[in-house]
Structures are given as structure tokens and as C-alpha cells.
Amino acid sequence: MKHPPVPAALRARIETDPWARALAIQWLELGRGYCRTRLRLQPHMVNFLGYPHGGVIFTPADVTLGAASNSHGVDAVALSVTISYLSAVAPDATLVAEGRQLKQGRRAGFYAITVTTEDGAPVAAAQGIVHRVSAQRPVRRLASR
């Protein structure tokens, strides 16, 4: 399913997210209510057991939720994100997160996010609820650093 495009200025603001940039998250696709990202795991992202830390697996899901929910041009913040870890993943894997809008009301939005390996093996499933901070205020530009 093709998702309506995101205006270039808004896309640029979303894709310069400082946290996503710090982790080298790649933007694969961004449309209204939809986003796909990729994260190549690094050696410093493992826990004491040698597996990727749960927070590292959560991060691309969260970044993807943020992008998908703000892709309409209205400030939206997460109220709740629940994640289920489905399988262990190799410490050198590449993760792909995909977020889809299920329903967007006047203020509340509901999203489903999946995290898989690059070859499609399921890693995690998440559900997010977002709140539109203002129905009329556009996504704010981050202060340049």
C-alpha cells in the first residue's frame, strides 16, 4: 500500500532526529502514518549476556513510531508503548522497524510497530498510543547544535 508523501521540509526535520542520527538509524521509507527504518547492531549494543540489549531493540521501534505519528505535520508524543520481544537476535544483525497507523483521531493515534531482522525474522512487536499535543501547531524545528 502506498502512503501519501510527507512534505520535504517535514521529512528533513524528522530525518535529522539527533537520537536516530547518533545510532546511525537509516530511513528506508516515510509516508503519512507510516515509517520504515534500519539499524545495524554494533558490538557496544549488547548486554552482559552478549545479546543485543532490549533497549536497543526498542529504540528503532520508538523512532519509527515517532516518525510515523509526526508525519502528518502535527506535534505528537507517545503516551504508551508496549513491546513484546519475540526472539533473540544475533549481536551483529541488522534490524528493520516498520510502523503503521491503525487509527488517528482528533487527538489520539494508535500504531502497530514490528521489528524484524533484515531477512524478515520477527524480533519484536510493539503497540503505541500517541497524543497530538495541538491539532494546529506544526512539528517544531529542533534547535541546531
C-alpha positions as CSV (number, residue, x, y, z in Angstrom):
1,M,0.0,0.0,0.0
2,K,1.4,3.4,-1.0
3,H,1.3,6.0,1.7
4,P,0.8,9.7,0.9
5,P,4.1,11.6,0.8
6,V,5.4,13.7,3.6
7,P,6.3,17.3,2.6
8,A,10.1,17.8,2.1
9,A,10.6,20.2,5.0
10,L,8.8,18.0,7.4
11,R,10.7,14.9,6.1
12,A,14.0,16.7,6.6
13,R,13.1,17.6,10.3
14,I,12.1,14.1,11.1
15,E,15.1,12.5,9.4
16,T,17.5,14.7,11.3
17,D,16.4,13.4,14.7
18,P,19.5,13.6,16.9
19,W,19.0,10.3,18.7
20,A,18.4,8.4,15.4
21,R,21.5,10.0,13.9
22,A,23.6,9.1,17.0
23,L,22.7,5.5,16.5
24,A,23.1,5.6,12.7
25,I,19.4,4.6,12.1
26,Q,18.7,4.7,8.4
27,W,15.4,6.0,7.0
28,L,14.1,3.5,4.4
29,E,10.6,4.8,3.8
30,L,8.5,7.6,5.3
31,G,4.8,8.4,4.4
32,R,1.8,9.8,6.2
33,G,1.2,7.5,9.1
34,Y,3.9,5.1,8.0
35,C,7.7,4.6,8.5
36,R,10.4,2.0,8.0
37,T,13.9,2.3,9.5
38,R,17.0,0.2,9.7
39,L,19.6,-0.2,12.5
40,R,22.8,-2.2,12.1
41,L,23.7,-3.5,15.5
42,Q,27.1,-2.7,16.9
43,P,29.3,-4.5,19.5
44,H,28.6,-1.9,22.2
45,M,24.9,-2.5,21.9
46,V,24.9,-5.9,23.7
47,N,24.1,-6.7,27.3
48,F,26.1,-8.7,29.7
49,L,24.8,-12.0,28.2
50,G,26.2,-11.0,24.8
51,Y,22.7,-10.4,23.2
52,P,21.5,-7.0,21.9
53,H,20.1,-5.0,24.8
54,G,16.3,-4.8,24.9
55,G,16.6,-1.0,24.9
56,V,18.4,-1.2,21.6
57,I,15.7,-3.3,20.1
58,F,13.1,-0.9,21.5
59,T,14.8,2.2,20.1
60,P,14.1,1.7,16.3
61,A,10.5,0.9,17.2
62,D,10.3,4.1,19.2
63,V,12.0,6.2,16.5
64,T,9.7,4.7,13.8
65,L,6.6,5.4,15.9
66,G,7.7,9.0,16.4
67,A,8.3,9.5,12.7
68,A,5.0,7.8,11.6
69,S,3.0,9.7,14.2
70,N,4.5,13.1,13.4
71,S,4.4,12.6,9.6
72,H,1.1,14.4,9.4
73,G,2.8,17.7,10.5
74,V,1.2,17.9,13.9
75,D,3.2,17.5,17.1
76,A,2.5,14.0,18.6
77,V,4.1,12.5,21.6
78,A,4.0,8.9,22.9
79,L,1.6,8.2,25.7
80,S,2.2,4.5,25.9
81,V,4.4,2.0,24.0
82,T,4.2,-1.7,24.8
83,I,6.7,-4.1,23.3
84,S,6.9,-7.9,23.2
85,Y,10.2,-9.5,22.4
86,L,9.6,-12.4,20.2
87,S,13.1,-13.9,19.7
88,A,16.7,-13.4,20.4
89,V,18.8,-11.8,17.7
90,A,22.5,-12.1,16.8
91,P,24.6,-9.3,18.1
92,D,25.7,-8.3,14.5
93,A,22.2,-8.4,13.0
94,T,20.5,-5.6,11.1
95,L,17.1,-4.7,12.5
96,V,14.2,-3.2,10.4
97,A,11.4,-1.4,12.2
98,E,8.1,-0.8,10.4
99,G,5.3,1.4,11.9
100,R,1.8,1.7,10.7
101,Q,-1.0,4.0,11.8
102,L,-4.0,1.9,12.7
103,K,-6.3,4.9,13.6
104,Q,-5.8,8.6,14.1
105,G,-8.5,10.5,15.9
106,R,-8.6,14.2,16.7
107,R,-6.0,13.8,19.5
108,A,-5.2,10.1,20.0
109,G,-3.4,7.9,17.4
110,F,-2.9,4.2,17.5
111,Y,0.1,2.5,15.9
112,A,1.5,-1.0,15.3
113,I,5.2,-1.4,15.0
114,T,7.2,-4.6,14.1
115,V,10.9,-5.2,14.4
116,T,12.4,-7.9,12.3
117,T,15.9,-8.9,11.1
118,E,16.8,-7.8,7.6
119,D,15.7,-11.2,6.2
120,G,12.3,-10.8,7.9
121,A,12.6,-13.0,11.0
122,P,10.4,-11.5,13.8
123,V,12.2,-9.9,16.7
124,A,9.6,-7.7,18.4
125,A,6.1,-6.4,18.1
126,A,5.0,-3.1,19.7
127,Q,1.9,-1.1,20.0
128,G,2.0,2.7,20.5
129,I,-0.6,5.3,21.5
130,V,0.3,8.9,20.8
131,H,-1.3,12.2,21.8
132,R,-1.4,15.1,19.4
133,V,-0.2,18.0,21.5
134,S,-2.0,20.5,19.4
135,A,-4.3,19.9,16.4
136,Q,-2.9,23.1,14.8
137,R,0.7,23.5,15.9
138,P,3.1,22.0,13.4
139,V,6.1,19.9,14.4
140,R,8.7,22.2,15.9
141,R,12.1,22.5,14.4
142,L,14.9,21.4,16.7
143,A,17.5,24.0,17.8
144,S,20.6,23.4,15.8
145,R,23.6,22.3,17.8
